[in-house]
């Protein structure tokens, strides 16, 4: 699925929910600002709504004709949130440019490339800048300050604090919590990937991201979840800086994840703590070795 399709489907579903709250939709610029997407995407949304009989669209007038039905929505598994779409596009751009210190990032170009509003991109970059990895410059420009070994060490330290706390909270969730079903599905995905690791090893990064996000959301701590979004993003993409032994690394990590999942299901805090620490130690080493030599501290 293309990035533009992800943006469109997510925005379309969100626009459908607006129909429950109003009998007419606002202007295209207002709707674009509300949904955080471009006017081109807004027009595509309105055209589909008119085609399916949801609205009557006559120039500026957009009258709601009926409430949306469940089958009007795109399936949730086909959509990503706007934040996830911007995040992935941003990291792909960094990686395409080598993620070198001094690299320029233009929020207008990034917004145009993704098909979203500049406000959404700017909000993401401001949030990301709190970690000191990028810095705002004039005229909608940002500059990458560089991913160094010192930055990586600080990042892993915070990640370990957050994840140990979140993993402990995960074990305390009630048996009827939907997260246990999510964990079962992730376990099966890990086993399926392990069986086909020779040809699918490069799919692990996305699975890794979803697994760790599930654990951290169990903390029900908005600060942990918010900060972890950026931490996870960097860990999710770090392997692309150095693809040496990628298959072997991912195969080991899958085994550690399965051990970790088994510990979580046992609800034994001792086992969970041990599995979590073992995996995070490996992740720390993998991150450090992925940093190009040009960003390692120089020996005197």
SERO-4910 file (N, C-alpha, C, O; in steps of 0.05 Angstrom, whole numbers):
BEGIN
 pado doro    nc1    nc2    nc3   cac1   cac2   cac3    cc1    cc2    cc3    oc1    oc2    oc3
  Unk    A     17    -24      0      0      0      0     17     25      0     37     26     15
  Unk    A     11     44    -17     28     68    -18     23     86      5      3     84     19
  Unk    A     42    105      9     39    124     31     14    141     27     -1    146     46
  Unk    A      8    149      1    -15    165     -4    -41    151      3    -60    163     13
  Unk    A    -42    124     -3    -65    108      5    -69    108     35    -92    109     44
  Unk    A    -47    105     49    -49    104     79    -61    131     89    -78    131    106
  Unk    A    -50    153     78    -60    179     86    -89    182     80   -105    191     97
  Unk    A    -96    175     56   -124    178     46   -143    161     63   -164    172     72
  Unk    A   -137    136     68   -155    118     82   -159    127    111   -181    126    122
  Unk    A   -137    134    124   -139    144    151   -156    169    153   -173    171    170
  Unk    A   -151    188    135   -166    213    135   -195    208    128   -213    221    139
  Unk    A   -200    190    110   -228    184    102   -244    173    126   -266    182    131
  Unk    A   -232    154    140   -245    143    164   -251    165    185   -272    165    197
  Unk    A   -232    183    188   -236    204    208   -257    224    199   -272    235    215
  Unk    A   -258    229    173   -279    246    162   -307    234    165   -326    248    170
  Unk    A   -308    208    162   -334    194    166   -345    199    194   -369    203    197
  Unk    A   -327    200    213   -336    204    241   -347    232    245   -363    237    263
  Unk    A   -338    251    228   -348    278    230   -378    280    222   -392    297    231
  Unk    A   -386    261    205   -414    261    195   -434    257    217   -457    264    215
  Unk    A   -425    244    239   -443    239    262   -447    265    278   -466    267    294
  Unk    A   -430    285    273   -431    309    290   -442    333    276   -447    354    288
  Unk    A   -447    331    250   -456    355    234   -473    346    211   -472    323    202
  Unk    A   -489    365    201   -505    360    177   -493    372    152   -504    369    130
  Unk    A   -471    386    155   -457    397    132   -427    399    138   -420    405    161
  Unk    A   -411    394    119   -382    395    123   -371    423    117   -382    437    100
  Unk    A   -348    430    129   -337    456    125   -323    458     98   -324    440     82
  Unk    A   -311    481     92   -297    486     67   -274    467     64   -264    455     83
  Unk    A   -264    464     39   -241    446     34   -216    454     50   -204    436     62
  Unk    A   -209    480     51   -186    487     68   -190    481     97   -171    472    110
  Unk    A   -214    486    108   -219    480    136   -219    450    141   -208    441    161
  Unk    A   -230    435    122   -230    406    125   -201    395    124   -194    376    139
  Unk    A   -185    406    106   -157    398    104   -142    403    130   -126    386    139
  Unk    A   -147    427    142   -134    434    167   -143    415    190   -128    407    207
  Unk    A   -169    409    190   -181    392    210   -170    364    209   -164    352    230
  Unk    A   -166    354    185   -157    326    181   -126    324    179   -115    303    181
  Unk    A   -114    347    175    -84    348    172    -75    337    145    -53    325    144
  Unk    A    -91    341    124    -83    330     98    -85    352     77    -96    374     82
  Unk    A    -75    347     53    -75    366     31   -103    369     19   -121    352     24
  Unk    A   -108    391      4   -134    395     -9   -139    374    -30   -162    367    -35
  Unk    A   -118    363    -42   -122    342    -62   -134    317    -49   -152    305    -59
  Unk    A   -124    311    -25   -134    288    -10   -163    293     -1   -180    275     -1
  Unk    A   -168    318      8   -196    326     16   -215    321     -7   -237    311     -3
  Unk    A   -207    330    -31   -225    327    -54   -230    297    -61   -253    290    -69
  Unk    A   -210    281    -57   -214    252    -62   -233    240    -41   -250    223    -48
  Unk    A   -232    250    -17   -250    241      4   -278    249     -2   -297    233      0
  Unk    A   -282    274    -10   -309    284    -16   -321    270    -40   -345    264    -40
  Unk    A   -304    264    -60   -314    250    -84   -324    223    -77   -345    214    -87
  Unk    A   -310    208    -59   -319    182    -51   -344    183    -35   -362    167    -38
  Unk    A   -346    203    -17   -370    206     -1   -395    212    -18   -417    203    -13
  Unk    A   -390    229    -39   -412    235    -57   -421    210    -72   -444    204    -76
  Unk    A   -401    195    -82   -406    171    -97   -421    150    -82   -438    135    -93
  Unk    A   -416    148    -55   -429    128    -39   -455    138    -25   -467    125     -8
  Unk    A   -463    162    -33   -489    173    -23   -488    184      5   -508    188     18
  Unk    A   -464    189     15   -461    200     42   -467    230     43   -478    240     62
  Unk    A   -459    244     22   -463    273     21   -472    281     -7   -469    267    -27
  Unk    A   -484    305     -8   -489    318    -34   -469    341    -35   -468    358    -18
  Unk    A   -453    341    -56   -431    360    -59   -436    378    -83   -434    369   -106
  Unk    A   -442    403    -77   -447    422    -98   -430    447    -93   -438    465    -79
  Unk    A   -407    447   -105   -387    468   -101   -380    471    -71   -368    453    -60
  Unk    A   -388    493    -59   -381    497    -30   -400    483    -11   -393    479     12
  Unk    A   -423    475    -21   -443    462     -3   -438    432     -2   -436    418    -23
  Unk    A   -435    421     22   -430    393     26   -450    383     47   -443    382     71
  Unk    A   -473    375     39   -495    368     57   -494    338     63   -492    321     45
  Unk    A   -496    331     88   -496    303     97   -523    291     90   -544    302     99
  Unk    A   -524    269     76   -549    255     68   -556    232     86   -579    226     90
  Unk    A   -536    219     97   -541    196    114   -517    192    133   -495    202    129
  Unk    A   -523    177    155   -501    170    173   -484    147    161   -495    131    146
  Unk    A   -459    147    168   -442    125    157   -449     98    170   -456     97    193
  Unk    A   -446     77    154   -450     50    163   -422     37    168   -402     47    158
  Unk    A   -421     16    184   -394      3    189   -379     -4    163   -355     -2    162
  Unk    A   -394    -12    142   -380    -20    118   -371      4    101   -359      0     80
  Unk    A   -377     28    109   -367     52     96   -338     57    103   -323     69     88
  Unk    A   -330     47    126   -302     51    135   -283     32    122   -289      9    117
  Unk    A   -258     42    117   -237     24    109   -229      7    133   -229     17    156
  Unk    A   -222    -19    129   -214    -36    152   -190    -23    166   -173    -11    154
  Unk    A   -191    -26    193   -170    -13    209   -142    -23    202   -123     -8    203
  Unk    A   -140    -49    194   -113    -59    187   -102    -47    161    -79    -51    155
  Unk    A   -119    -33    146   -110    -20    121   -102      9    126    -93     22    107
  Unk    A   -105     18    150    -99     47    155    -77     49    176    -74     32    194
  Unk    A    -62     70    174    -42     78    194    -51    106    204    -64    121    189
  Unk    A    -43    112    228    -49    139    238    -32    159    223    -11    152    212
  Unk    A    -41    184    223    -26    205    209      2    207    221     21    211    206
  Unk    A      4    205    247     30    207    260     49    185    251     73    190    246
  Unk    A     38    160    248     55    138    238     64    142    209     87    135    202
  Unk    A     46    153    193     53    158    165     76    179    163     95    175    148
  Unk    A     73    201    178     93    222    178    120    211    189    141    216    178
  Unk    A    118    196    210    142    184    223    158    167    203    182    170    200
  Unk    A    144    149    189    158    132    170    170    147    147    192    141    139
  Unk    A    155    166    137    166    182    115    190    198    123    209    201    108
  Unk    A    189    209    147    211    225    158    236    208    160    258    216    152
  Unk    A    233    184    172    256    167    176    267    156    150    292    153    147
  Unk    A    250    151    131    260    142    104    276    164     91    296    159     78
  Unk    A    267    189     95    282    211     83    309    214     96    329    219     82
  Unk    A    310    211    123    336    212    136    355    191    126    378    196    121
  Unk    A    344    166    124    361    144    115    370    147     86    393    140     80
  Unk    A    353    158     70    361    162     42    383    182     39    400    181     21
  Unk    A    384    201     59    405    221     58    429    214     75    448    230     78
  Unk    A    429    189     86    452    180    101    451    188    130    469    181    146
  Unk    A    430    203    138    427    212    166    452    225    177    460    220    200
  Unk    A    465    241    161    490    255    169    483    281    183    464    294    176
  Unk    A    500    289    202    497    314    216    499    337    195    515    336    177
  Unk    A    480    356    198    480    379    179    460    375    157    455    393    141
  Unk    A    448    351    155    428    346    134    404    364    137    394    368    160
  Unk    A    395    376    115    372    395    116    346    380    112    344    362     96
  Unk    A    325    389    127    299    377    125    279    401    121    278    419    137
  Unk    A    264    400     99    245    421     93    217    411     98    208    392     85
  Unk    A    203    423    117    177    413    125    156    416    102    138    399    100
  Unk    A    159    436     85    141    439     62    144    416     42    125    405     32
  Unk    A    169    410     36    175    388     17    165    361     29    154    345     14
  Unk    A    170    357     55    162    332     67    131    329     67    121    308     61
  Unk    A    117    351     73     88    351     73     77    345     45     58    329     41
  Unk    A     90    357     24     81    353     -4     86    324    -12     70    311    -26
  Unk    A    109    313     -4    116    285    -11     96    265      1     89    246    -12
  Unk    A     87    270     26     69    251     39     40    256     31     24    238     30
  Unk    A     34    282     24      6    289     18    -10    297     42    -34    293     44
  Unk    A      4    309     62     -9    319     86     -5    349     89     11    361     75
  Unk    A    -19    360    109    -15    389    114     11    395    128     22    378    143
  Unk    A     22    419    123     48    426    136     45    428    166     65    423    180
  Unk    A     22    435    176     19    436    205     24    410    219     37    408    240
  Unk    A     14    388    207     18    361    218     48    354    218     58    343    238
  Unk    A     62    361    196     90    355    195    105    372    215    123    361    229
  Unk    A     98    397    217    112    415    236    108    405    265    127    405    281
  Unk    A     84    396    272     79    386    299     96    362    305    107    359    327
  Unk    A     99    344    285    115    320    288    145    328    293    157    318    311
  Unk    A    155    346    277    183    354    279    189    368    305    210    364    317
  Unk    A    170    384    315    173    398    340    175    377    363    192    379    380
  Unk    A    158    357    361    158    336    381    184    320    380    195    313    401
  Unk    A    193    314    356    218    299    353    242    315    362    262    304    371
  Unk    A    241    341    359    264    358    366    270    359    395    292    367    403
  Unk    A    251    351    412    256    351    441    279    333    449    292    337    470
  Unk    A    286    314    432    308    296    438    335    306    429    355    293    432
  Unk    A    335    330    417    360    342    409    372    330    384    396    335    378
  Unk    A    357    315    369    367    303    344    365    321    320    381    320    302
  Unk    A    344    338    321    341    358    299    337    386    312    329    388    335
  Unk    A    342    406    296    341    434    307    326    452    286    331    449    262
  Unk    A    309    469    296    294    487    278    311    509    268    327    521    283
  Unk    A    308    515    242    321    538    230    300    556    217    276    550    219
  Unk    A    308    576    204    288    595    192    276    583    166    286    564    155
  Unk    A    253    595    159    240    589    133    232    559    131    237    546    110
  Unk    A    220    548    152    209    521    151    231    500    147    225    478    138
  Unk    A    256    506    154    278    487    151    286    476    179    284    490    199
  Unk    A    295    451    178    306    439    202    333    427    194    338    421    171
  Unk    A    350    423    214    376    411    209    381    388    228    375    389    251
  Unk    A    391    366    217    398    342    233    424    347    248    444    353    236
  Unk    A    423    343    274    447    348    290    466    324    292    489    326    300
  Unk    A    456    301    284    473    277    284    466    257    305    460    264    328
  Unk    A    468    231    298    463    209    316    490    198    325    503    184    309
  Unk    A    498    203    349    524    196    359    522    173    379    500    165    388
  Unk    A    545    162    387    546    141    407    535    151    434    520    137    447
  Unk    A    542    175    441    532    187    466    502    189    466    489    182    486
  Unk    A    491    198    443    462    200    441    449    172    444    429    169    457
  Unk    A    461    152    431    451    125    431    451    113    460    432    100    468
  Unk    A    472    119    475    474    109    502    452    121    520    439    108    536
  Unk    A    447    147    517    426    161    532    399    149    525    382    145    542
  Unk    A    395    145    499    370    134    489    364    107    501    342    101    509
  Unk    A    384     89    500    380     62    510    375     61    540    360     45    550
  Unk    A    388     79    554    383     80    583    354     87    590    342     74    607
  Unk    A    343    107    576    315    114    580    297     92    571    277     86    585
  Unk    A    303     79    549    287     57    539    285     35    560    264     24    565
  Unk    A    308     28    572    308      6    591    292     13    616    278     -5    626
  Unk    A    293     37    625    277     46    648    247     43    641    232     31    657
  Unk    A    239     53    618    211     52    610    201     23    606    180     16    615
  Unk    A    217      7    592    207    -20    585    206    -38    609    187    -54    611
  Unk    A    225    -37    627    223    -53    652    198    -47    667    184    -64    678
  Unk    A    191    -21    669    167    -12    683    142    -22    668    123    -32    680
  Unk    A    142    -20    642    119    -27    626    115    -57    625     92    -67    626
  Unk    A    136    -73    624    134   -102    624    122   -112    650    106   -131    650
  Unk    A    130   -100    672    119   -107    698     89   -101    698     73   -117    709
  Unk    A     81    -78    687     53    -71    687     37    -89    669     14    -95    674
  Unk    A     50    -99    648     36   -117    629     27   -143    643      5   -152    638
  Unk    A     44   -153    660     37   -178    674     13   -175    693      0   -195    700
  Unk    A      8   -150    701    -14   -146    720    -41   -141    706    -61   -138    720
  Unk    A    -41   -140    680    -66   -136    665    -85   -159    669    -76   -182    670
  Unk    A   -111   -154    671   -130   -176    675   -130   -195    651   -123   -188    629
  Unk    A   -139   -220    657   -139   -241    636   -156   -234    613   -151   -244    590
  Unk    A   -177   -219    617   -196   -212    595   -187   -187    580   -202   -178    563
  Unk    A   -164   -177    586   -154   -153    571   -148   -161    542   -137   -183    537
  Unk    A   -155   -144    523   -150   -151    494   -120   -153    488   -113   -164    467
  Unk    A   -103   -143    505    -74   -144    499    -64   -172    498    -44   -178    484
  Unk    A    -76   -191    513    -67   -219    512    -73   -231    485    -57   -247    475
  Unk    A    -95   -224    473   -101   -233    446    -81   -221    426    -72   -235    408
  Unk    A    -74   -195    430    -54   -183    413    -27   -197    416    -13   -201    396
  Unk    A    -21   -204    440      5   -218    445      5   -245    432     26   -254    421
  Unk    A    -17   -260    433    -19   -286    419    -14   -283    389      0   -299    377
  Unk    A    -27   -262    377    -23   -258    349      5   -251    342     16   -260    321
  Unk    A     18   -234    358     46   -227    354     64   -251    356     84   -254    342
  Unk    A     57   -269    375     74   -293    379     72   -310    353     93   -320    344
  Unk    A     48   -313    342     45   -329    318     60   -316    294     72   -330    278
  Unk    A     59   -290    293     74   -276    272    104   -280    275    118   -283    255
  Unk    A    114   -280    299    142   -286    304    150   -314    295    170   -318    282
  Unk    A    133   -333    302    139   -361    294    138   -364    264    154   -379    253
  Unk    A    119   -351    251    117   -353    222    142   -341    209    152   -351    189
  Unk    A    150   -318    220    174   -305    209    199   -322    213    217   -323    196
  Unk    A    201   -334    237    224   -352    243    226   -375    223    247   -383    216
  Unk    A    202   -385    215    202   -408    196    212   -400    169    222   -417    153
  Unk    A    209   -375    162    216   -365    135    238   -343    137    239   -326    120
  Unk    A    254   -345    157    274   -324    162    293   -320    139    302   -297    134
  Unk    A    299   -341    124    318   -338    101    309   -318     80    325   -305     68
  Unk    A    283   -316     76    273   -298     55    258   -274     66    253   -255     51
  Unk    A    251   -275     92    235   -253    103    248   -238    126    235   -223    141
  Unk    A    274   -241    129    288   -230    152    285   -199    154    286   -188    175
  Unk    A    282   -186    130    280   -157    131    253   -147    140    248   -123    141
  Unk    A    234   -165    146    208   -157    156    207   -155    186    187   -147    198
  Unk    A    230   -162    199    230   -163    228    227   -136    241    214   -133    262
  Unk    A    238   -115    229    239    -89    241    211    -79    248    206    -68    269
  Unk    A    192    -82    229    165    -73    233    151    -89    255    136    -78    271
  Unk    A    157   -115    257    146   -133    277    157   -125    305    143   -125    325
  Unk    A    182   -119    305    196   -110    330    183    -85    341    178    -83    365
  Unk    A    177    -66    323    164    -41    331    137    -46    344    131    -35    365
  Unk    A    121    -63    331     94    -68    342     95    -83    368     78    -78    386
  Unk    A    114   -101    371    116   -116    396    123    -98    420    110    -99    441
  Unk    A    143    -81    416    151    -63    438    130    -42    444    127    -34    467
  Unk    A    117    -32    423     96    -12    428     73    -24    445     62    -11    462
  Unk    A     66    -50    440     45    -63    455     53    -64    485     36    -59    502
  Unk    A     78    -70    490     87    -72    518     85    -44    531     75    -42    554
  Unk    A     94    -24    518     95      3    530     67     15    534     63     30    553
  Unk    A     49      8    516     22     19    520      8      7    544    -10     18    555
  Unk    A     18    -17    553      7    -29    577     13    -13    602      0    -18    623
  Unk    A     32      5    601     39     21    624     17     40    632     15     48    655
  Unk    A      0     47    612    -21     67    616    -10     93    628    -23    107    643
  Unk    A     15     99    620     28    124    628     33    140    603     49    133    586
  Unk    A     19    163    601     20    178    577     48    188    570     55    192    547
  Unk    A     64    193    591     91    203    586    110    181    575    126    186    557
  Unk    A    107    157    586    122    134    575    115    129    546    132    126    529
  Unk    A     89    128    541     80    123    513     89    144    494     98    138    472
  Unk    A     86    170    502     94    192    485    124    192    479    132    194    456
  Unk    A    140    189    499    169    189    495    178    163    480    196    164    464
  Unk    A    164    141    486    172    117    473    167    117    443    180    103    428
  Unk    A    147    132    434    141    134    406    166    142    390    172    131    369
  Unk    A    181    162    401    205    172    387    227    152    391    242    146    372
  Unk    A    230    141    415    251    121    420    248     97    401    267     88    389
  Unk    A    223     87    399    217     64    383    223     70    353    233     53    339
  Unk    A    217     94    345    222    101    317    251     99    310    258     89    289
  Unk    A    269    108    328    297    107    322    307     78    323    322     70    305
  Unk    A    298     62    342    306     34    343    295     19    319    308      1    308
  Unk    A    271     27    310    259     13    287    275     16    262    276     -2    245
  Unk    A    287     39    258    302     44    234    332     41    236    346     42    215
  Unk    A    343     38    260    372     39    263    386     18    247    408     22    237
  Unk    A    374     -6    244    387    -28    231    394    -21    202    412    -33    190
  Unk    A    380     -2    191    384      4    163    410     20    158    419     23    136
  Unk    A    422     30    180    448     44    178    470     24    173    491     31    162
  Unk    A    466     -1    181    487    -21    178    474    -48    174    464    -60    193
  Unk    A    473    -58    150    459    -83    144    476   -108    147    467   -130    140
  Unk    A    501   -105    156    518   -128    160    506   -147    180    497   -140    202
  Unk    A    504   -173    172    494   -194    189    465   -189    198    457   -196    220
  Unk    A    450   -176    181    422   -169    188    405   -193    193    390   -194    213
  Unk    A    408   -214    176    392   -238    181    398   -251    208    380   -258    223
  Unk    A    424   -254    214    432   -266    239    422   -251    263    412   -262    282
  Unk    A    425   -224    262    415   -207    284    385   -211    288    376   -214    311
  Unk    A    370   -210    266    342   -212    269    332   -239    278    313   -242    292
  Unk    A    347   -260    270    340   -287    279    344   -290    309    328   -302    323
  Unk    A    366   -278    319    371   -279    348    349   -263    363    339   -272    383
  Unk    A    342   -240    352    322   -222    364    295   -236    365    280   -233    385
  Unk    A    287   -251    344    262   -265    344    261   -285    367    241   -288    381
  Unk    A    283   -300    371    285   -319    393    282   -305    420    269   -316    437
  Unk    A    295   -282    423    292   -267    448    264   -257    452    254   -258    475
  Unk    A    251   -249    431    223   -240    433    205   -263    442    188   -259    459
  Unk    A    209   -287    431    192   -310    438    196   -317    467    178   -325    481
  Unk    A    221   -316    477    227   -321    505    214   -300    522    204   -306    544
  Unk    A    214   -275    513    202   -252    527    172   -256    528    160   -252    549
  Unk    A    160   -264    506    131   -269    505    123   -291    524    103   -289    538
  Unk    A    138   -312    525    133   -335    543    134   -325    572    117   -333    589
  Unk    A    153   -308    578    155   -297    605    131   -279    612    120   -281    634
  Unk    A    123   -263    593     99   -245    598     74   -262    604     59   -256    621
  Unk    A     71   -284    588     48   -301    592     49   -316    619     28   -323    630
  Unk    A     72   -320    629     75   -334    655     67   -316    678     60   -326    700
  Unk    A     68   -290    674     62   -270    695     81   -271    718     76   -260    740
  Unk    A    103   -284    714    124   -287    734    143   -263    731    158   -260    712
  Unk    A    143   -245    751    158   -220    749    188   -225    746    202   -210    732
  Unk    A    198   -246    759    226   -252    757    234   -260    729    254   -251    718
  Unk    A    217   -277    716    222   -286    689    220   -263    669    236   -260    651
  Unk    A    200   -246    674    196   -223    656    219   -204    658    229   -194    638
  Unk    A    229   -198    682    251   -180    686    276   -191    672    291   -176    659
  Unk    A    281   -217    675    305   -229    663    304   -229    633    323   -222    619
  Unk    A    280   -236    622    277   -236    592    279   -208    581    291   -204    560
  Unk    A    267   -189    595    268   -161    586    297   -151    586    306   -139    566
  Unk    A    311   -155    608    339   -145    609    357   -158    588    374   -145    577
  Unk    A    353   -184    584    369   -198    564    365   -186    536    384   -181    522
  Unk    A    340   -182    529    334   -171    502    344   -142    499    355   -135    479
  Unk    A    340   -126    520    348    -98    518    378    -95    517    389    -77    505
  Unk    A    392   -114    530    422   -113    528    431   -119    500    449   -105    490
  Unk    A    418   -138    487    424   -144    459    417   -121    441    432   -114    423
  Unk    A    394   -109    446    385    -86    429    404    -62    432    410    -48    412
  Unk    A    414    -58    456    433    -36    461    458    -41    444    468    -23    431
  Unk    A    469    -66    445    493    -72    430    489    -69    400    506    -60    386
  Unk    A    466    -79    391    460    -77    362    459    -48    353    469    -41    332
  Unk    A    446    -31    370    444     -3    363    472     10    362    478     25    343
  Unk    A    488      5    382    515     17    383    532      8    359    547     24    348
  Unk    A    530    -18    352    547    -27    329    536    -18    302    551    -19    282
  Unk    A    511     -8    302    500      1    276    508     29    270    505     38    247
  Unk    A    519     44    289    527     71    284    552     72    267    572     60    274
  Unk    A    551     86    244    574     87    226    599     98    241    597    113    260
  Unk    A    622     88    232    647     96    246    651    126    247    664    136    265
  Unk    A    641    140    227    644    169    226    630    183    250    636    206    255
  Unk    A    612    168    263    597    180    286    607    169    312    595    176    333
  Unk    A    627    152    312    638    142    336    658    162    348    670    177    332
  Unk    A    662    163    374    681    181    386    709    175    376    717    152    374
  Unk    A    725    196    370    752    193    360    771    187    382    770    199    404
  Unk    A    789    167    378    809    160    398    832    180    397    840    189    375
  Unk    A    842    188    420    864    207    421    890    193    418    911    206    418
***
